[in-house]
Amino acid sequence: MNTTKVIIFSAAMAFLAFRLYQKYIKKGKDKPGAGTNHFSGSSFSSSSKDDDYEPYSKK
């Protein structure tokens, strides 16, 4: 393969990959609830056993 064919082939593959990417992103956004954050809450529980704990108080 000469240089021209390699450039055309790689451009065609990049275009195809981009179109497939657009297709599956659009497909994912059409679903109800897509894009919602399932981890919207705090990562720590609000009801801990020791509420007066101060991590840097050197107790």
ABEGO torsion letter per residue (X at the ends): XBAAAAAAAAAAAAAAAAAAAAAAAAAAAABBGBGBBAAABBABBABBABAABBAAAGX
